[in-house]
Amino acid sequence: MYLRKDVARGVDGTFMWLMEEIGELAAALRHGTQAERAAEFADVLAWLATIANVVEVDLAEAILQKYGRGCPGCGGYVCTCPDAGKP
Amino acid sequence: MYLRKDVARGVDGTFMWLMEEIGELAAALRHGTQAERAAEFADVLAWLATIANVVEVDLAEAILQKYGRGCPGCGGYVCTCPDAGKP
């Protein structure tokens, strides 16, 4: 939807927009309604997807590769890694 | 996959992990291979999804609501908003 503009803007400029939306998401998580939170989550995901498009990473394939067979740590679909571990 | 841990950690603590992954994505965009970039995109999306789960926002529904009918600005599936506009 935004590929032409984002390619013209470049990764750095597009990443700045992602950061702006991350800030708006943080604010919505603190003070927003559920509808405002949902809209900010959508914006963050949209900017993430568009940066992936610019650098030719397939976001759906990336998530399948890393998490499609369960937690990369313990292999479970409900993670049972020690709580002190990374996630 | 990580809901139990993330609920226990809370939104603030989970958001910090998202920020760490955002930093790793920025580094991978600058210096990483395509495989490293893909893995970092997956991590950012995973943390975004898990925060959405914690606050009971349906991420798929959120993106459909905001972008499912095209660009919220111009309505096009290829955005034709003025380049000076927000995205």
Backbone of each chain as nested JSON, in Angstrom:
{
  "chains": [
    {"id": "A", "residues": [
      {"number": 1, "name": "MET", "atoms": {"N": [0.832, -1.212, 0.0], "CA": [0.0, 0.0, 0.0], "C": [0.87, 1.268, 0.0]}},
      {"number": 2, "name": "TYR", "atoms": {"N": [2.004, 1.186, 0.754], "CA": [2.856, 2.366, 0.898], "C": [4.264, 2.15, 0.346]}},
      {"number": 3, "name": "LEU", "atoms": {"N": [4.437, 1.074, -0.438], "CA": [5.792, 0.668, -0.828], "C": [6.532, 1.749, -1.603]}},
      {"number": 4, "name": "ARG", "atoms": {"N": [5.832, 2.354, -2.583], "CA": [6.513, 3.352, -3.419], "C": [7.045, 4.498, -2.564]}},
      {"number": 5, "name": "LYS", "atoms": {"N": [6.208, 4.995, -1.666], "CA": [6.638, 6.108, -0.798], "C": [7.76, 5.667, 0.136]}},
      {"number": 6, "name": "ASP", "atoms": {"N": [7.635, 4.437, 0.652], "CA": [8.606, 4.0, 1.654], "C": [9.966, 3.729, 1.028]}},
      {"number": 7, "name": "VAL", "atoms": {"N": [9.954, 3.217, -0.2], "CA": [11.221, 3.018, -0.896], "C": [11.882, 4.374, -1.13]}},
      {"number": 8, "name": "ALA", "atoms": {"N": [11.075, 5.36, -1.527], "CA": [11.617, 6.704, -1.758], "C": [12.161, 7.305, -0.459]}},
      {"number": 9, "name": "ARG", "atoms": {"N": [11.468, 7.035, 0.649], "CA": [11.863, 7.6, 1.954], "C": [13.101, 6.887, 2.498]}},
      {"number": 10, "name": "GLY", "atoms": {"N": [13.24, 5.605, 2.143], "CA": [14.374, 4.814, 2.624], "C": [14.107, 4.21, 3.99]}},
      {"number": 11, "name": "VAL", "atoms": {"N": [14.952, 3.258, 4.364], "CA": [14.751, 2.538, 5.623], "C": [14.863, 3.477, 6.814]}},
      {"number": 12, "name": "ASP", "atoms": {"N": [15.864, 4.353, 6.824], "CA": [16.067, 5.203, 8.006], "C": [14.858, 6.105, 8.249]}},
      {"number": 13, "name": "GLY", "atoms": {"N": [14.394, 6.742, 7.201], "CA": [13.247, 7.636, 7.354], "C": [11.987, 6.885, 7.748]}},
      {"number": 14, "name": "THR", "atoms": {"N": [11.831, 5.689, 7.198], "CA": [10.643, 4.899, 7.514], "C": [10.711, 4.39, 8.95]}},
      {"number": 15, "name": "PHE", "atoms": {"N": [11.915, 4.048, 9.39], "CA": [12.105, 3.587, 10.772], "C": [11.718, 4.678, 11.767]}},
      {"number": 16, "name": "MET", "atoms": {"N": [11.982, 5.929, 11.418], "CA": [11.587, 7.038, 12.297], "C": [10.073, 7.082, 12.477]}},
      {"number": 17, "name": "TRP", "atoms": {"N": [9.323, 6.813, 11.394], "CA": [7.864, 6.766, 11.522], "C": [7.438, 5.627, 12.435]}},
      {"number": 18, "name": "LEU", "atoms": {"N": [8.131, 4.469, 12.307], "CA": [7.828, 3.344, 13.201], "C": [8.028, 3.765, 14.659]}},
      {"number": 19, "name": "MET", "atoms": {"N": [9.116, 4.496, 14.909], "CA": [9.393, 4.929, 16.289], "C": [8.31, 5.873, 16.804]}},
      {"number": 20, "name": "GLU", "atoms": {"N": [7.839, 6.749, 15.91], "CA": [6.768, 7.658, 16.322], "C": [5.527, 6.869, 16.721]}},
      {"number": 21, "name": "GLU", "atoms": {"N": [5.214, 5.845, 15.925], "CA": [4.036, 5.03, 16.233], "C": [4.232, 4.202, 17.497]}},
      {"number": 22, "name": "ILE", "atoms": {"N": [5.469, 3.767, 17.738], "CA": [5.77, 3.043, 18.983], "C": [5.475, 3.956, 20.184]}},
      {"number": 23, "name": "GLY", "atoms": {"N": [5.844, 5.222, 20.059], "CA": [5.565, 6.181, 21.127], "C": [4.065, 6.37, 21.336]}},
      {"number": 24, "name": "GLU", "atoms": {"N": [3.338, 6.442, 20.22], "CA": [1.881, 6.589, 20.335], "C": [1.257, 5.341, 20.964]}},
      {"number": 25, "name": "LEU", "atoms": {"N": [1.81, 4.166, 20.629], "CA": [1.309, 2.93, 21.246], "C": [1.549, 2.948, 22.755]}},
      {"number": 26, "name": "ALA", "atoms": {"N": [2.753, 3.392, 23.156], "CA": [3.059, 3.461, 24.592], "C": [2.051, 4.359, 25.302]}},
      {"number": 27, "name": "ALA", "atoms": {"N": [1.758, 5.497, 24.689], "CA": [0.795, 6.426, 25.295], "C": [-0.596, 5.793, 25.372]}},
      {"number": 28, "name": "ALA", "atoms": {"N": [-0.989, 5.097, 24.3], "CA": [-2.32, 4.475, 24.288], "C": [-2.406, 3.356, 25.328]}},
      {"number": 29, "name": "LEU", "atoms": {"N": [-1.301, 2.63, 25.509], "CA": [-1.304, 1.568, 26.524], "C": [-1.509, 2.165, 27.914]}},
      {"number": 30, "name": "ARG", "atoms": {"N": [-0.941, 3.337, 28.14], "CA": [-1.085, 3.99, 29.445], "C": [-2.459, 4.637, 29.616]}},
      {"number": 31, "name": "HIS", "atoms": {"N": [-2.887, 5.381, 28.593], "CA": [-4.041, 6.262, 28.789], "C": [-5.186, 6.036, 27.811]}},
      {"number": 32, "name": "GLY", "atoms": {"N": [-5.026, 5.139, 26.839], "CA": [-6.002, 5.071, 25.761], "C": [-7.177, 4.151, 26.035]}},
      {"number": 33, "name": "THR", "atoms": {"N": [-8.188, 4.276, 25.194], "CA": [-9.298, 3.324, 25.183], "C": [-8.846, 2.068, 24.429]}},
      {"number": 34, "name": "GLN", "atoms": {"N": [-9.647, 1.019, 24.496], "CA": [-9.309, -0.19, 23.747], "C": [-9.275, 0.098, 22.25]}},
      {"number": 35, "name": "ALA", "atoms": {"N": [-10.186, 0.943, 21.759], "CA": [-10.208, 1.269, 20.324], "C": [-8.944, 2.034, 19.929]}},
      {"number": 36, "name": "GLU", "atoms": {"N": [-8.502, 2.953, 20.773], "CA": [-7.268, 3.698, 20.484], "C": [-6.054, 2.779, 20.515]}},
      {"number": 37, "name": "ARG", "atoms": {"N": [-6.034, 1.865, 21.488], "CA": [-4.931, 0.906, 21.538], "C": [-4.903, 0.055, 20.269]}},
      {"number": 38, "name": "ALA", "atoms": {"N": [-6.072, -0.443, 19.862], "CA": [-6.134, -1.293, 18.662], "C": [-5.596, -0.536, 17.453]}},
      {"number": 39, "name": "ALA", "atoms": {"N": [-5.974, 0.737, 17.311], "CA": [-5.518, 1.533, 16.164], "C": [-4.002, 1.725, 16.203]}},
      {"number": 40, "name": "GLU", "atoms": {"N": [-3.445, 1.923, 17.389], "CA": [-1.986, 2.107, 17.493], "C": [-1.236, 0.801, 17.235]}},
      {"number": 41, "name": "PHE", "atoms": {"N": [-1.785, -0.314, 17.726], "CA": [-1.173, -1.607, 17.382], "C": [-1.163, -1.792, 15.867]}},
      {"number": 42, "name": "ALA", "atoms": {"N": [-2.273, -1.446, 15.214], "CA": [-2.356, -1.585, 13.75], "C": [-1.301, -0.72, 13.075]}},
      {"number": 43, "name": "ASP", "atoms": {"N": [-1.116, 0.506, 13.575], "CA": [-0.129, 1.406, 12.96], "C": [1.287, 0.856, 13.113]}},
      {"number": 44, "name": "VAL", "atoms": {"N": [1.614, 0.368, 14.302], "CA": [2.964, -0.182, 14.501], "C": [3.175, -1.366, 13.557]}},
      {"number": 45, "name": "LEU", "atoms": {"N": [2.187, -2.253, 13.48], "CA": [2.328, -3.411, 12.597], "C": [2.443, -2.973, 11.14]}},
      {"number": 46, "name": "ALA", "atoms": {"N": [1.695, -1.96, 10.749], "CA": [1.753, -1.478, 9.362], "C": [3.15, -0.943, 9.031]}},
      {"number": 47, "name": "TRP", "atoms": {"N": [3.728, -0.164, 9.943], "CA": [5.074, 0.368, 9.678], "C": [6.12, -0.73, 9.703]}},
      {"number": 48, "name": "LEU", "atoms": {"N": [5.942, -1.694, 10.592], "CA": [6.874, -2.823, 10.62], "C": [6.813, -3.581, 9.287]}},
      {"number": 49, "name": "ALA", "atoms": {"N": [5.6, -3.814, 8.809], "CA": [5.428, -4.563, 7.557], "C": [6.022, -3.797, 6.377]}},
      {"number": 50, "name": "THR", "atoms": {"N": [5.85, -2.483, 6.399], "CA": [6.322, -1.71, 5.255], "C": [7.857, -1.64, 5.244]}},
      {"number": 51, "name": "ILE", "atoms": {"N": [8.486, -1.591, 6.419], "CA": [9.958, -1.638, 6.454], "C": [10.436, -3.005, 5.962]}},
      {"number": 52, "name": "ALA", "atoms": {"N": [9.751, -4.067, 6.386], "CA": [10.102, -5.412, 5.901], "C": [10.006, -5.458, 4.375]}},
      {"number": 53, "name": "ASN", "atoms": {"N": [8.955, -4.852, 3.825], "CA": [8.813, -4.819, 2.364], "C": [9.974, -4.086, 1.709]}},
      {"number": 54, "name": "VAL", "atoms": {"N": [10.366, -2.953, 2.297], "CA": [11.439, -2.158, 1.698], "C": [12.733, -2.966, 1.625]}},
      {"number": 55, "name": "VAL", "atoms": {"N": [13.028, -3.754, 2.675], "CA": [14.279, -4.531, 2.668], "C": [14.051, -5.95, 2.144]}},
      {"number": 56, "name": "GLU", "atoms": {"N": [12.857, -6.187, 1.593], "CA": [12.54, -7.472, 0.95], "C": [12.648, -8.652, 1.905]}},
      {"number": 57, "name": "VAL", "atoms": {"N": [12.12, -8.442, 3.132], "CA": [11.931, -9.548, 4.075], "C": [10.443, -9.881, 4.079]}},
      {"number": 58, "name": "ASP", "atoms": {"N": [10.124, -11.178, 3.953], "CA": [8.732, -11.642, 4.002], "C": [8.368, -11.856, 5.471]}},
      {"number": 59, "name": "LEU", "atoms": {"N": [7.559, -10.932, 6.013], "CA": [7.27, -10.926, 7.45], "C": [6.551, -12.205, 7.881]}},
      {"number": 60, "name": "ALA", "atoms": {"N": [5.621, -12.671, 7.076], "CA": [4.884, -13.896, 7.42], "C": [5.83, -15.095, 7.441]}},
      {"number": 61, "name": "GLU", "atoms": {"N": [6.699, -15.163, 6.438], "CA": [7.673, -16.254, 6.382], "C": [8.65, -16.165, 7.566]}},
      {"number": 62, "name": "ALA", "atoms": {"N": [9.027, -14.933, 7.936], "CA": [9.971, -14.744, 9.045], "C": [9.389, -15.268, 10.353]}},
      {"number": 63, "name": "ILE", "atoms": {"N": [8.118, -14.969, 10.601], "CA": [7.508, -15.412, 11.872], "C": [7.318, -16.928, 11.858]}},
      {"number": 64, "name": "LEU", "atoms": {"N": [6.998, -17.482, 10.703], "CA": [6.866, -18.944, 10.603], "C": [8.202, -19.629, 10.853]}},
      {"number": 65, "name": "GLN", "atoms": {"N": [9.252, -19.078, 10.266], "CA": [10.582, -19.66, 10.44], "C": [10.998, -19.678, 11.904]}},
      {"number": 66, "name": "LYS", "atoms": {"N": [10.732, -18.56, 12.589], "CA": [11.259, -18.455, 13.958], "C": [10.322, -19.054, 15.001]}},
      {"number": 67, "name": "TYR", "atoms": {"N": [9.004, -18.879, 14.809], "CA": [8.058, -19.298, 15.858], "C": [7.052, -20.347, 15.382]}},
      {"number": 68, "name": "GLY", "atoms": {"N": [7.163, -20.768, 14.126], "CA": [6.175, -21.699, 13.564], "C": [6.231, -23.097, 14.144]}},
      {"number": 69, "name": "ARG", "atoms": {"N": [7.351, -23.425, 14.759], "CA": [7.461, -24.748, 15.383], "C": [7.487, -24.616, 16.904]}},
      {"number": 70, "name": "GLY", "atoms": {"N": [6.863, -23.559, 17.431], "CA": [6.813, -23.357, 18.88], "C": [7.932, -22.449, 19.347]}},
      {"number": 71, "name": "CYS", "atoms": {"N": [8.069, -22.312, 20.655], "CA": [9.111, -21.461, 21.257], "C": [10.489, -21.918, 20.797]}},
      {"number": 72, "name": "PRO", "atoms": {"N": [11.32, -20.997, 20.275], "CA": [12.664, -21.399, 19.847], "C": [13.515, -21.918, 21.005]}},
      {"number": 73, "name": "GLY", "atoms": {"N": [13.143, -21.557, 22.241], "CA": [13.902, -22.027, 23.4], "C": [13.554, -23.45, 23.792]}},
      {"number": 74, "name": "CYS", "atoms": {"N": [12.272, -23.678, 24.082], "CA": [11.866, -24.985, 24.639], "C": [11.098, -25.837, 23.633]}},
      {"number": 75, "name": "GLY", "atoms": {"N": [10.702, -25.259, 22.522], "CA": [9.967, -26.027, 21.517], "C": [8.474, -26.152, 21.784]}},
      {"number": 76, "name": "GLY", "atoms": {"N": [8.019, -25.63, 22.931], "CA": [6.608, -25.772, 23.28], "C": [5.741, -24.704, 22.635]}},
      {"number": 77, "name": "TYR", "atoms": {"N": [4.466, -25.044, 22.402], "CA": [3.538, -24.015, 21.927], "C": [3.038, -23.163, 23.09]}},
      {"number": 78, "name": "VAL", "atoms": {"N": [3.172, -23.68, 24.316], "CA": [3.11, -22.833, 25.5], "C": [4.498, -22.918, 26.127]}},
      {"number": 79, "name": "CYS", "atoms": {"N": [5.19, -21.787, 26.128], "CA": [6.605, -21.776, 26.529], "C": [6.784, -22.263, 27.97]}},
      {"number": 80, "name": "THR", "atoms": {"N": [7.743, -23.168, 28.165], "CA": [8.07, -23.645, 29.508], "C": [9.536, -23.358, 29.843]}},
      {"number": 81, "name": "CYS", "atoms": {"N": [10.139, -22.405, 29.128], "CA": [11.512, -22.001, 29.471], "C": [11.517, -21.442, 30.902]}},
      {"number": 82, "name": "PRO", "atoms": {"N": [12.653, -21.526, 31.599], "CA": [12.728, -20.942, 32.943], "C": [12.36, -19.455, 32.921]}},
      {"number": 83, "name": "ASP", "atoms": {"N": [11.648, -19.007, 33.944], "CA": [11.19, -17.611, 33.978], "C": [12.35, -16.625, 33.945]}},
      {"number": 84, "name": "ALA", "atoms": {"N": [13.518, -17.038, 34.424], "CA": [14.67, -16.138, 34.422], "C": [15.262, -15.98, 33.023]}},
      {"number": 85, "name": "GLY", "atoms": {"N": [14.844, -16.809, 32.073], "CA": [15.386, -16.769, 30.722], "C": [14.906, -15.573, 29.944]}},
      {"number": 86, "name": "LYS", "atoms": {"N": [15.326, -15.499, 28.683], "CA": [15.113, -14.266, 27.918], "C": [13.656, -13.83, 27.838]}},
      {"number": 87, "name": "PRO", "atoms": {"N": [12.721, -14.622, 27.307], "CA": [11.369, -14.093, 27.411], "C": [10.636, -14.631, 28.654]}}
    ]},
    {"id": "B", "residues": [
      {"number": 1, "name": "MET", "atoms": {"N": [1.614, -18.369, 23.21], "CA": [2.853, -19.099, 23.512], "C": [3.526, -18.549, 24.783]}},
      {"number": 2, "name": "TYR", "atoms": {"N": [3.444, -17.211, 24.943], "CA": [4.13, -16.575, 26.072], "C": [3.16, -15.825, 26.99]}},
      {"number": 3, "name": "LEU", "atoms": {"N": [1.852, -16.097, 26.817], "CA": [0.855, -15.265, 27.51], "C": [1.004, -15.311, 29.022]}},
      {"number": 4, "name": "ARG", "atoms": {"N": [1.183, -16.522, 29.577], "CA": [1.241, -16.649, 31.033], "C": [2.389, -15.786, 31.589]}},
      {"number": 5, "name": "LYS", "atoms": {"N": [3.566, -15.932, 30.97], "CA": [4.719, -15.146, 31.429], "C": [4.494, -13.652, 31.237]}},
      {"number": 6, "name": "ASP", "atoms": {"N": [3.874, -13.297, 30.109], "CA": [3.744, -11.874, 29.8], "C": [2.719, -11.201, 30.692]}},
      {"number": 7, "name": "VAL", "atoms": {"N": [1.664, -11.949, 31.054], "CA": [0.69, -11.394, 31.989], "C": [1.369, -11.163, 33.339]}},
      {"number": 8, "name": "ALA", "atoms": {"N": [2.197, -12.133, 33.747], "CA": [2.907, -12.001, 35.024], "C": [3.868, -10.814, 34.992]}},
      {"number": 9, "name": "ARG", "atoms": {"N": [4.515, -10.614, 33.841], "CA": [5.498, -9.533, 33.688], "C": [4.82, -8.174, 33.594]}},
      {"number": 10, "name": "GLY", "atoms": {"N": [3.614, -8.173, 33.04], "CA": [2.863, -6.933, 32.899], "C": [3.232, -6.202, 31.624]}},
      {"number": 11, "name": "VAL", "atoms": {"N": [2.416, -5.213, 31.265], "CA": [2.625, -4.487, 30.012], "C": [3.95, -3.737, 30.025]}},
      {"number": 12, "name": "ASP", "atoms": {"N": [4.264, -3.067, 31.126], "CA": [5.477, -2.245, 31.141], "C": [6.725, -3.094, 30.922]}},
      {"number": 13, "name": "GLY", "atoms": {"N": [6.806, -4.207, 31.65], "CA": [7.976, -5.065, 31.516], "C": [8.06, -5.69, 30.137]}},
      {"number": 14, "name": "THR", "atoms": {"N": [6.898, -6.042, 29.584], "CA": [6.889, -6.659, 28.261], "C": [7.247, -5.63, 27.191]}},
      {"number": 15, "name": "PHE", "atoms": {"N": [6.801, -4.395, 27.387], "CA": [7.13, -3.32, 26.443], "C": [8.647, -3.096, 26.395]}},
      {"number": 16, "name": "MET", "atoms": {"N": [9.31, -3.243, 27.523], "CA": [10.776, -3.095, 27.545], "C": [11.441, -4.145, 26.651]}},
      {"number": 17, "name": "TRP", "atoms": {"N": [10.905, -5.367, 26.658], "CA": [11.458, -6.397, 25.77], "C": [11.224, -6.019, 24.312]}},
      {"number": 18, "name": "LEU", "atoms": {"N": [10.043, -5.47, 24.025], "CA": [9.778, -5.014, 22.654], "C": [10.818, -3.974, 22.235]}},
      {"number": 19, "name": "MET", "atoms": {"N": [11.118, -3.061, 23.149], "CA": [12.103, -2.009, 22.825], "C": [13.482, -2.606, 22.565]}},
      {"number": 20, "name": "GLU", "atoms": {"N": [13.836, -3.629, 23.342], "CA": [15.132, -4.268, 23.12], "C": [15.176, -4.886, 21.716]}},
      {"number": 21, "name": "GLU", "atoms": {"N": [14.073, -5.514, 21.328], "CA": [14.028, -6.141, 20.007], "C": [14.03, -5.106, 18.891]}},
      {"number": 22, "name": "ILE", "atoms": {"N": [13.384, -3.958, 19.162], "CA": [13.417, -2.865, 18.187], "C": [14.859, -2.411, 17.959]}},
      {"number": 23, "name": "GLY", "atoms": {"N": [15.627, -2.337, 19.034], "CA": [17.039, -1.972, 18.918], "C": [17.825, -2.993, 18.103]}},
      {"number": 24, "name": "GLU", "atoms": {"N": [17.526, -4.266, 18.353], "CA": [18.216, -5.319, 17.597], "C": [17.827, -5.266, 16.121]}},
      {"number": 25, "name": "LEU", "atoms": {"N": [16.554, -4.94, 15.849], "CA": [16.125, -4.797, 14.456], "C": [16.873, -3.652, 13.779]}},
      {"number": 26, "name": "ALA", "atoms": {"N": [16.998, -2.535, 14.475], "CA": [17.723, -1.392, 13.905], "C": [19.149, -1.796, 13.553]}},
      {"number": 27, "name": "ALA", "atoms": {"N": [19.803, -2.53, 14.454], "CA": [21.175, -2.978, 14.197], "C": [21.217, -3.922, 12.995]}},
      {"number": 28, "name": "ALA", "atoms": {"N": [20.253, -4.836, 12.92], "CA": [20.237, -5.797, 11.807], "C": [19.973, -5.092, 10.48]}},
      {"number": 29, "name": "LEU", "atoms": {"N": [19.131, -4.049, 10.513], "CA": [18.871, -3.295, 9.281], "C": [20.153, -2.629, 8.79]}},
      {"number": 30, "name": "ARG", "atoms": {"N": [20.971, -2.16, 9.71], "CA": [22.232, -1.515, 9.341], "C": [23.309, -2.516, 8.915]}},
      {"number": 31, "name": "HIS", "atoms": {"N": [23.461, -3.569, 9.74], "CA": [24.651, -4.417, 9.579], "C": [24.356, -5.894, 9.344]}},
      {"number": 32, "name": "GLY", "atoms": {"N": [23.09, -6.31, 9.378], "CA": [22.79, -7.744, 9.396], "C": [22.638, -8.365, 8.02]}},
      {"number": 33, "name": "THR", "atoms": {"N": [22.652, -9.685, 8.009], "CA": [22.311, -10.441, 6.808], "C": [20.788, -10.453, 6.666]}},
      {"number": 34, "name": "GLN", "atoms": {"N": [20.3, -10.911, 5.52], "CA": [18.847, -11.005, 5.342], "C": [18.243, -11.966, 6.368]}},
      {"number": 35, "name": "ALA", "atoms": {"N": [18.942, -13.065, 6.686], "CA": [18.423, -14.03, 7.665], "C": [18.344, -13.387, 9.052]}},
      {"number": 36, "name": "GLU", "atoms": {"N": [19.346, -12.59, 9.415], "CA": [19.326, -11.912, 10.723], "C": [18.208, -10.87, 10.762]}},
      {"number": 37, "name": "ARG", "atoms": {"N": [18.045, -10.155, 9.666], "CA": [16.942, -9.18, 9.609], "C": [15.598, -9.877, 9.787]}},
      {"number": 38, "name": "ALA", "atoms": {"N": [15.409, -10.994, 9.069], "CA": [14.138, -11.724, 9.142], "C": [13.869, -12.158, 10.581]}},
      {"number": 39, "name": "ALA", "atoms": {"N": [14.901, -12.663, 11.262], "CA": [14.728, -13.126, 12.645], "C": [14.352, -11.961, 13.56]}},
      {"number": 40, "name": "GLU", "atoms": {"N": [14.933, -10.785, 13.34], "CA": [14.623, -9.626, 14.194], "C": [13.223, -9.085, 13.905]}},
      {"number": 41, "name": "PHE", "atoms": {"N": [12.827, -9.075, 12.625], "CA": [11.432, -8.704, 12.322], "C": [10.468, -9.649, 13.036]}},
      {"number": 42, "name": "ALA", "atoms": {"N": [10.791, -10.954, 13.024], "CA": [9.92, -11.937, 13.689], "C": [9.837, -11.647, 15.182]}},
      {"number": 43, "name": "ASP", "atoms": {"N": [10.98, -11.312, 15.796], "CA": [10.979, -11.039, 17.239], "C": [10.137, -9.809, 17.568]}},
      {"number": 44, "name": "VAL", "atoms": {"N": [10.293, -8.746, 16.783], "CA": [9.502, -7.535, 17.048], "C": [8.01, -7.851, 16.923]}},
      {"number": 45, "name": "LEU", "atoms": {"N": [7.647, -8.577, 15.875], "CA": [6.23, -8.916, 15.69], "C": [5.74, -9.803, 16.83]}},
      {"number": 46, "name": "ALA", "atoms": {"N": [6.574, -10.739, 17.288], "CA": [6.168, -11.625, 18.379], "C": [5.901, -10.829, 19.658]}},
      {"number": 47, "name": "TRP", "atoms": {"N": [6.784, -9.868, 19.972], "CA": [6.573, -9.07, 21.189], "C": [5.37, -8.148, 21.033]}},
      {"number": 48, "name": "LEU", "atoms": {"N": [5.184, -7.617, 19.837], "CA": [4.003, -6.772, 19.602], "C": [2.727, -7.588, 19.814]}},
      {"number": 49, "name": "ALA", "atoms": {"N": [2.721, -8.808, 19.273], "CA": [1.535, -9.667, 19.388], "C": [1.269, -10.038, 20.841]}},
      {"number": 50, "name": "THR", "atoms": {"N": [2.336, -10.278, 21.574], "CA": [2.131, -10.725, 22.948], "C": [1.637, -9.568, 23.827]}},
      {"number": 51, "name": "ILE", "atoms": {"N": [2.095, -8.349, 23.553], "CA": [1.568, -7.197, 24.306], "C": [0.09, -7.001, 23.959]}},
      {"number": 52, "name": "ALA", "atoms": {"N": [-0.238, -7.157, 22.676], "CA": [-1.649, -7.06, 22.284], "C": [-2.477, -8.103, 23.034]}},
      {"number": 53, "name": "ASN", "atoms": {"N": [-1.948, -9.317, 23.144], "CA": [-2.666, -10.357, 23.891], "C": [-2.875, -9.961, 25.341]}},
      {"number": 54, "name": "VAL", "atoms": {"N": [-1.837, -9.399, 25.954], "CA": [-1.929, -9.043, 27.373], "C": [-3.048, -8.018, 27.596]}},
      {"number": 55, "name": "VAL", "atoms": {"N": [-3.17, -7.056, 26.682], "CA": [-4.201, -6.023, 26.866], "C": [-5.492, -6.373, 26.119]}},
      {"number": 56, "name": "GLU", "atoms": {"N": [-5.551, -7.617, 25.622], "CA": [-6.77, -8.141, 24.99], "C": [-7.187, -7.339, 23.762]}},
      {"number": 57, "name": "VAL", "atoms": {"N": [-6.171, -6.993, 22.946], "CA": [-6.437, -6.422, 21.626], "C": [-6.166, -7.517, 20.594]}},
      {"number": 58, "name": "ASP", "atoms": {"N": [-7.094, -7.713, 19.673], "CA": [-6.942, -8.697, 18.591], "C": [-6.179, -8.014, 17.454]}},
      {"number": 59, "name": "LEU", "atoms": {"N": [-4.899, -8.383, 17.309], "CA": [-4.021, -7.682, 16.366], "C": [-4.514, -7.826, 14.921]}},
      {"number": 60, "name": "ALA", "atoms": {"N": [-4.969, -9.007, 14.563], "CA": [-5.457, -9.231, 13.191], "C": [-6.697, -8.374, 12.923]}},
      {"number": 61, "name": "GLU", "atoms": {"N": [-7.586, -8.334, 13.906], "CA": [-8.796, -7.525, 13.774], "C": [-8.437, -6.033, 13.703]}},
      {"number": 62, "name": "ALA", "atoms": {"N": [-7.439, -5.639, 14.496], "CA": [-7.025, -4.233, 14.525], "C": [-6.518, -3.787, 13.154]}},
      {"number": 63, "name": "ILE", "atoms": {"N": [-5.711, -4.631, 12.519], "CA": [-5.149, -4.235, 11.222], "C": [-6.242, -4.23, 10.155]}},
      {"number": 64, "name": "LEU", "atoms": {"N": [-7.161, -5.177, 10.262], "CA": [-8.279, -5.191, 9.309], "C": [-9.135, -3.94, 9.458]}},
      {"number": 65, "name": "GLN", "atoms": {"N": [-9.419, -3.571, 10.7], "CA": [-10.236, -2.384, 10.965], "C": [-9.599, -1.131, 10.376]}},
      {"number": 66, "name": "LYS", "atoms": {"N": [-8.27, -0.991, 10.561], "CA": [-7.64, 0.273, 10.163], "C": [-7.213, 0.28, 8.699]}},
      {"number": 67, "name": "TYR", "atoms": {"N": [-6.713, -0.858, 8.192], "CA": [-6.132, -0.873, 6.848], "C": [-6.839, -1.835, 5.896]}},
      {"number": 68, "name": "GLY", "atoms": {"N": [-7.872, -2.532, 6.373], "CA": [-8.53, -3.56, 5.552], "C": [-9.303, -3.002, 4.373]}},
      {"number": 69, "name": "ARG", "atoms": {"N": [-9.612, -1.719, 4.426], "CA": [-10.332, -1.096, 3.306], "C": [-9.421, -0.122, 2.569]}},
      {"number": 70, "name": "GLY", "atoms": {"N": [-8.105, -0.361, 2.624], "CA": [-7.142, 0.496, 1.944], "C": [-6.594, 1.564, 2.874]}},
      {"number": 71, "name": "CYS", "atoms": {"N": [-5.835, 2.474, 2.315], "CA": [-5.226, 3.562, 3.089], "C": [-6.313, 4.372, 3.803]}},
      {"number": 72, "name": "PRO", "atoms": {"N": [-6.171, 4.59, 5.121], "CA": [-7.181, 5.383, 5.824], "C": [-7.262, 6.826, 5.325]}},
      {"number": 73, "name": "GLY", "atoms": {"N": [-6.179, 7.298, 4.671], "CA": [-6.198, 8.664, 4.153], "C": [-6.946, 8.785, 2.839]}},
      {"number": 74, "name": "CYS", "atoms": {"N": [-6.518, 8.023, 1.828], "CA": [-7.069, 8.19, 0.48], "C": [-8.002, 7.054, 0.068]}},
      {"number": 75, "name": "GLY", "atoms": {"N": [-7.988, 5.958, 0.834], "CA": [-8.86, 4.829, 0.506], "C": [-8.279, 3.882, -0.53]}},
      {"number": 76, "name": "GLY", "atoms": {"N": [-7.11, 4.211, -1.082], "CA": [-6.54, 3.361, -2.122], "C": [-5.751, 2.191, -1.55]}},
      {"number": 77, "name": "TYR", "atoms": {"N": [-5.695, 1.098, -2.331], "CA": [-4.826, -0.012, -1.918], "C": [-3.371, 0.276, -2.287]}},
      {"number": 78, "name": "VAL", "atoms": {"N": [-3.166, 1.204, -3.22], "CA": [-1.853, 1.835, -3.366], "C": [-2.078, 3.3, -3.016]}},
      {"number": 79, "name": "CYS", "atoms": {"N": [-1.46, 3.734, -1.921], "CA": [-1.73, 5.064, -1.356], "C": [-1.382, 6.168, -2.359]}},
      {"number": 80, "name": "THR", "atoms": {"N": [-2.313, 7.11, -2.513], "CA": [-2.073, 8.257, -3.376], "C": [-2.181, 9.574, -2.589]}},
      {"number": 81, "name": "CYS", "atoms": {"N": [-2.039, 9.475, -1.257], "CA": [-2.043, 10.701, -0.457], "C": [-0.852, 11.563, -0.872]}},
      {"number": 82, "name": "PRO", "atoms": {"N": [-0.93, 12.881, -0.677], "CA": [0.212, 13.734, -1.005], "C": [1.459, 13.288, -0.241]}},
      {"number": 83, "name": "ASP", "atoms": {"N": [2.607, 13.35, -0.897], "CA": [3.848, 12.89, -0.285], "C": [4.182, 13.663, 0.999]}},
      {"number": 84, "name": "ALA", "atoms": {"N": [3.712, 14.889, 1.097], "CA": [3.996, 15.691, 2.287], "C": [3.151, 15.243, 3.476]}},
      {"number": 85, "name": "GLY", "atoms": {"N": [2.148, 14.403, 3.234], "CA": [1.262, 13.946, 4.31], "C": [1.94, 12.985, 5.241]}},
      {"number": 86, "name": "LYS", "atoms": {"N": [1.199, 12.481, 6.198], "CA": [1.807, 11.712, 7.292], "C": [2.625, 10.507, 6.824]}},
      {"number": 87, "name": "PRO", "atoms": {"N": [2.045, 9.522, 6.113], "CA": [2.984, 8.497, 5.662], "C": [3.477, 8.801, 4.251]}}
    ]}
  ]
}
